[in-house]
Structures are given as C-alpha cells and as structure tokens.
Amino acid sequence: MTQPPPPPNQPPGPPPGGFGAPQDPPPGGFGAPQDPPPGGFGAPTPPPQAPDQPPYGYPQQQPHQPSPYGYPQQPPTQPQPQYGYPAQQPGQPQQPPYGYPTQPQYPQYQQVPPPGSGGGKKPSTQLQIIVAAVVAVALIIGGGLWYANSGGGDEDKDAKGTSGSTANGGADGGSGGGLGGGGKEKVPSNTSAKLTVQLPQPKVEDVTDVSGSWLTDKAYVKTGVNSVVGYDRDSGTVLWTLPLTGQVCGASSHVTADGKTPILFEATKRLPPKNYQPCTEVGLIDLNSGKLVWSTSVTGGSAGDSKARFSEVTLSGATVAAGGTDGGAAFDVANGNPRWKPQANDNNCYDMGYGGGEGLVAARKCGPYGSQYVLIQNLNPATGAPVSQFKMPPGVDYASVVSTKPLVVAADVGDTATDGSGISDFFSIDEKTGKLKAKISADSERYAARCRSTEVENCSKVVVGNGRLYLPTEDHEGSTDEYGDETNEIVAFDLATGKPVPEKADAGDRYTLVPLRMDGGNIIAYKQAPYDKGGQIVSIDGGSMKETKLLENPVEKGINSPERSFSADYVEAVYADGRLFLSEVMIDKQRSASSTKEYLVVGYSTH
C-alpha cells in the first residue's frame, strides 16, 4: 500500500505502517498459555510487617529510589522519536514498595507524598483512623449520593440481589465513588450451578493448539481439530461444525456486533512426523450460523512471492488485522479485501502485531540489529496511517497491548521480569497525542498478570476499565494455618497518574481471584476454589471493589473433578448469562495408561 504520512507533532522517524514481524515461537493464539517459570508459580513471601503497616496489597513506604532504567537526561540527537519517558528527577517523595509498584515521578504531574514520607514521624494508627473517617464523611457529603446495593437489604454478601437484578449497581460512596456498576450480568435467584457440559479431548498425534472460545446468546463455540464447532449452551449437543483446510492457529476475542470473529488457520492438514503447517490463511466466521464468511491469504514482506505467515489476528471496527513472522496485513471485515499488505522496508521497520477492540494499535520494531527500538502506533483502522506514536524505553524488545482505548501497554523492560510473565511495567499512553501519562512498575514476584511477550495481543489476568488498571497479586499466605491456605487480591491503579487506589478486592482464605473481563464498570472474575469447594464467578464493583457472587460450581472432589482437571494458567474461562465454560488451549497425545479423564470443555449453568 502507499506509505501513510508520519503522525502529527512527531520528530522525523521511520516510515509508519506495518511490514513484517520477528520470528515467533509456535503461535498460541487467543488465550494461549504462558510459559511458567521453573518450579511453577509460587507465592512470594511477604516481608516482615511493621506495627502500623497495612496488609498485603496496599502501598507501604520506603526510602527514595532512583529510576531503575537509567533513562537519558537528554534526547538523542539523531532524527528519531524520543523515548517518551522523562528522566528521573531528584528530590522525589518516598514511594510504596510492597503490594503496589513504585512509581517514577514526572515534572508535569504533582504527586502528594504518602503519610509519613516527608521525613517526619509516621502518624499513629489512631490518627490515621480519625483522618480516614473525616475523609470518608467529606466524600459522602461532597458526592451527594449513596448508592444502595442491588440486593435490596439481603445480608448475604456473596449473593446480593434478586432474580433479574444487576450485580453491583453502583459504588458505595467510598473513594471509588462514581465508578463501577452498569454491568449487563444479572444475579440469579439461585447462584448454585450444575455441571451441564462435558466434552472429551479429541485424539491428536502431537501438541495441538485449540485456543479460541466464544459464548454467544445461541451457542458456545470452540476450536476443534481442523474445525470450529458450535455447541448448545446447556447440553453440549453439537449445533454445527465448520470444517477447515487445516488447524486453527490464531483466534481473536473480539466479536462484531452481528456475531462474527476472525481466525487464522493452516492451508493443509498436518502430517507426521512434522505435524506442522505454515499459518497463512485469514478467515472470518459467523459464530451464530457456523459459516466461513470469507477466507484469504496475501503475499509480500519477507515472504516475497510466497504466502505471508501470521501468528495472531485481531479485530477493530471494520478491520481485521494480522501480524506475524512475515509482516502485518489488514482486511475489510465485509469481504476480506486487503487494506494493506506486508511490504519490504529500507529502515528495517516491521509490525510485530496489533491490538484491537475500540482502537487499532500496532507494536512496530525499527532499526538495525543491535540498536532496535519499539514504537507503539495508534492507527487509523481504515488506512493504517498512524494517528500518534510512543517510543518505548531502551531495553524493550517486545510489547503487548493490554487495551487500545484507553491505551495501555505492557513490557518486560531490560528482561527484569523474573517469573516468565513478560511484564515488568505497564505504560499508560494518551492514544491521541502519543504522550506517556503514567508508568506503573509491576514487580513480577508480587503480581500475577501475564503476557506472551512475543505476541502483541495475548495478555491474561489483567483488565482495564474506569480509567484504572486492575491486576491480581500473586498467591500468599492467608489468615489461617490450614494446609493450602493461600489467597490473593485484585488491586487497581489510576491510569492518569499511575498511583495505586486504596480499594482492593480480597479473594478470601484459600481462594484466588482471576480477572476475566470488564462488564460495564464491573470486573467479572473467576474465583479459584480450594479442593473442598467449587469455583465461583463474581462481579466486582470497579469503584468500591465489593464483590457479588454470580455463580458457584458444585463440589467435586477427587482426581476426576472436571473443574480441577484444568490448570489455572492454561485454561480459557468465559462467562455470560449464568453460564461458565472452562476449556483447554493446548492438547497433546493422550497417555493410554492414564486413569484421569481429560476434558476439552466443561460447562456450568445456574439455569
């Protein structure tokens, strides 16, 4: 395609657009598992608590620390976009080290030092309680509104509301007042769910990617072997089967208003001993009818006259965008006609992939080997022309788009994430101007969000809404001495300032909270349960962080428990309208001697 013009108000840089992509590992697609660190994901041991320190997940005080990345005081003289990250300034207030990440300070933002950070004595617990009470009263009076819980006086905090009520109808007047609420998910009259769907794993000869699952008002749709299959939501009966030329090798979580979503698949079926085919075909499927609306492939970029290979696909408005080893390309949702194709680039620039949803954002790598840098470009979905761009700091080789509007990007800066999560920091960026609003440092040993670093839109356990970033802490010891007594929290950060907010959601002893998606201003989260309980789906008010139970699975103990047959870090969980589906993202050749049932999908329902 014709090269788009450079973004406004940016220094000269490499030509924008999307061409090529780095060599990636075998694609995982939507919801693909992240590579666990050696020894699994153990919970970090919290440091000793001082007498007046708050519990895990809340900010605490530490002496001033310098910027960890050594960003330059002056921009480089060569004509390229600046790093977009101001240098660390001296004389900063103390910052919270534990439970929330430390924040770099920016000249354009004024941060109020936390209590006790000015070098004087820390206020007593009694004084803090008095101050908190005064602030709470001021907020209630100033807000003028007190939102009642939707439960209508029901004292059961785990099952507020009546049949047809909306979970977490609004904030409760705390510091999160005005946030949360407005979700579509209703609290059923009975939150106890039944096991309704059990689908066995299909037989395969080698490791096979089956990522991709969707829940519509008509069907539960899941990637199969050389196919996509639609099932009845309440019985698991096959409604339709869409045969494909080869295995699905990429899927998007985004769906059009009329129920269509893009996928990637291989042009031919896999054959031993290689059991692999290039991922070259882009298609759009109708999740309601099971029809393949269109499919296509393109040439160009580093593939030359051969078909370009892709590893991930996304959707934004009327544009399907795919990125991979040979370049970036985009297609018209209506007919599959290319909007742009991979092209060779003299400046060694190529699109690594795209984030979709409300906007379309490219992660673009430029520069010669050894001095490459990553640009985050907010694109016009119809033309691919950059609207704005932000240059990631040195030490960033890959970047993942968590949200396109507001624009939030995750990266492992300087390979400092020690748990294989792919995240050391989150970057809140103004999508209109490309300016950095805030950088949120997320210690990989304290926070459980994960991104597949070599794929641009493949993050889990993190959601964005209400102008906040929500992510879970790693598991840590609970308040009892029982075996397996671990718990965690979901905490939040303001995207405008990067500061932590005081509210948090506690999983409770022996439970673990995993955020799945936003529902209006609420967070839909899966609550992993101990061995003698069933898992839950809860709605968490995005302002007050109070939770309401929407569904609780039956207790099924033993090695053949369907729910516990899925690994927490290797499962796709989708919930809507009182129905929860858990499914595998990767399956392998079954062991003939194994007595454990292996499921592709299990489903639960309150209906």
Secondary structure, DSSP 8 states (H G I E B T S, - for coil): -------TT--S-S--S-------SS---TT------TT-----------TT---TTS---B-----SS---SS--SSSS---S-----SS---B--SSS------TTS-----TTTTSS----HHHHHHHHHHHHHHHHHHH------TTTT---TTS-S-TTEESS-S--SSTTTT-S---S-EE-S--B-EEEEEEE----SS-EE---EEE-SS-EEEE-SSEEEEE-TTT--EEEEEE-SS-EEEE-S---TTSEEEEEEESS---TTT----EEEEEEEETTT--EEEEE--B-GGGTTSB---SEEEEETTEEEEE-TT--EEEETTT--EEE-----TT--EEEEEE-SSSEEEEEEESSTTS-EEEEEEE-TTT--EEEEEE--TT-S--EEEEETTEEEEE-GGG--SSS-S-SEEEEE-TTT--EEEEEE--TTTB--EE-TTSSS-EES-EEETTEEEEEB--EE-SS--TT-EE-EEEEEETTT--B-S--EE--TT-EEEEEEEETTEEEEEEE--TTS--EEEEEETTT--EEEEEE-----STT-TGGGS-TTSEEEEEETTEEEEEESEE----TT--S--EEEEEEE--
